[in-house]
Amino acid sequence: MKHFYISSATLLLLLPVSMASLAADPKAAPEPMQGMHMQQGMGMSEAQLDTHLRQKQDHQLKMHDLSNQILAEQDPAKKENLKNQQLELMKAHHAQKMAHHQEMKKMHHPKMMQPESKTQ
């Protein structure tokens, strides 16, 4: 929970600085969103976005739950076991994100993903 407060405080302190830089240079301000489809990104439907966000929420809740259990655990062996569980969860999440990244790369840059054919 301490990390959450530190992160929140950092974001709240940096927000006025970023807003001041945008106010100083109005050309640097991003374009306003053009309706809900721009916020969803990459052509996701509302249902797909909801599913994606629920999966992300589930992952975050599992990570926070494990963090709280790790911090509360007194037995070093049980604490290490919980840390290993959290590490495995992190690895699985990372692998999923990398697979999705490769999939997006193939979809947006199909020629770059094909091996080069050498003809001489």
C-alpha positions as CSV (number, residue, x, y, z in Angstrom):
1,M,0.0,0.0,0.0
2,K,3.0,2.3,0.7
3,H,4.1,2.0,-2.9
4,F,0.6,3.0,-4.1
5,Y,0.7,6.2,-2.0
6,I,4.2,7.0,-3.2
7,S,3.2,6.5,-6.8
8,S,0.0,8.5,-6.4
9,A,1.9,11.3,-4.8
10,T,4.5,11.3,-7.6
11,L,1.8,11.5,-10.2
12,L,0.0,14.3,-8.4
13,L,3.2,16.3,-8.1
14,L,4.1,15.8,-11.8
15,L,0.7,16.6,-13.1
16,P,1.0,20.4,-12.6
17,V,4.4,20.4,-14.2
18,S,3.2,18.6,-17.3
19,M,0.1,20.9,-17.5
20,A,2.3,24.0,-17.2
21,S,4.5,22.8,-20.1
22,L,1.4,22.3,-22.3
23,A,0.1,25.7,-21.4
24,A,3.5,27.3,-22.3
25,D,3.5,25.6,-25.8
26,P,-0.1,25.2,-27.1
27,K,1.2,23.6,-30.3
28,A,2.5,20.6,-28.2
29,A,-1.0,19.9,-26.8
30,P,-2.4,16.6,-28.2
31,E,-5.4,16.6,-30.4
32,P,-8.7,16.1,-28.6
33,M,-10.2,12.6,-28.8
34,Q,-12.6,12.0,-31.6
35,G,-15.3,10.1,-29.8
36,M,-15.2,6.7,-28.0
37,H,-13.5,4.8,-30.9
38,M,-10.3,6.8,-30.5
39,Q,-10.1,6.0,-26.8
40,Q,-10.6,2.3,-27.4
41,G,-7.5,2.1,-29.6
42,M,-6.6,-0.3,-32.4
43,G,-10.2,-0.9,-33.5
44,M,-11.3,-2.6,-30.3
45,S,-15.0,-3.0,-29.8
46,E,-16.5,-1.9,-26.5
47,A,-16.9,-5.5,-25.5
48,Q,-13.3,-6.3,-26.4
49,L,-12.1,-3.3,-24.4
50,D,-14.2,-4.4,-21.4
51,T,-12.7,-7.9,-21.6
52,H,-9.2,-6.5,-21.9
53,L,-9.7,-4.2,-18.9
54,R,-11.2,-6.9,-16.8
55,Q,-8.3,-9.2,-17.5
56,K,-5.9,-6.4,-16.5
57,Q,-7.9,-5.7,-13.4
58,D,-7.8,-9.4,-12.4
59,H,-4.0,-9.5,-12.9
60,Q,-3.5,-6.4,-10.8
61,L,-5.7,-7.7,-8.0
62,K,-3.8,-11.0,-8.0
63,M,-0.5,-9.1,-7.9
64,H,-1.7,-6.8,-5.0
65,D,-3.1,-9.7,-3.1
66,L,0.2,-11.6,-3.3
67,S,2.1,-8.5,-2.4
68,N,0.0,-8.1,0.7
69,Q,0.4,-11.7,1.6
70,I,4.2,-11.5,1.2
71,L,4.4,-8.4,3.4
72,A,2.2,-10.0,6.1
73,E,3.9,-13.4,6.1
74,Q,6.4,-14.0,9.0
75,D,7.6,-17.5,8.0
76,P,10.6,-17.1,5.6
77,A,9.8,-20.3,3.7
78,K,6.2,-19.4,3.1
79,K,7.2,-15.8,2.2
80,E,9.6,-17.2,-0.4
81,N,6.9,-19.5,-1.8
82,L,4.6,-16.5,-2.2
83,K,7.3,-14.5,-3.9
84,N,7.8,-17.4,-6.3
85,Q,4.1,-17.5,-7.0
86,Q,4.1,-13.8,-7.7
87,L,7.2,-14.2,-10.0
88,E,5.5,-16.9,-12.0
89,L,2.4,-14.7,-12.4
90,M,4.6,-11.9,-13.6
91,K,6.4,-14.2,-16.1
92,A,3.1,-15.4,-17.5
93,H,1.8,-11.9,-17.8
94,H,5.0,-10.8,-19.5
95,A,4.9,-13.8,-22.0
96,Q,1.3,-12.9,-22.8
97,K,2.2,-9.3,-23.5
98,M,5.1,-10.3,-25.7
99,A,3.0,-12.7,-27.7
100,H,0.4,-10.0,-28.2
101,H,3.2,-7.6,-29.2
102,Q,4.5,-10.0,-31.8
103,E,1.0,-10.6,-33.1
104,M,0.5,-6.8,-33.5
105,K,3.9,-6.5,-35.2
106,K,2.9,-9.2,-37.7
107,M,-0.4,-7.5,-38.4
108,H,1.0,-4.0,-38.9
109,H,4.3,-4.9,-40.5
110,P,3.9,-8.2,-42.4
111,K,6.8,-7.7,-44.7
112,M,9.2,-7.0,-41.9
113,M,8.3,-10.3,-40.2
114,Q,9.1,-12.5,-43.3
115,P,12.6,-13.8,-43.6
116,E,14.6,-12.2,-46.4
117,S,15.1,-14.4,-49.5
118,K,18.6,-14.1,-50.9
119,T,18.7,-14.6,-54.6
120,Q,22.0,-14.2,-56.5
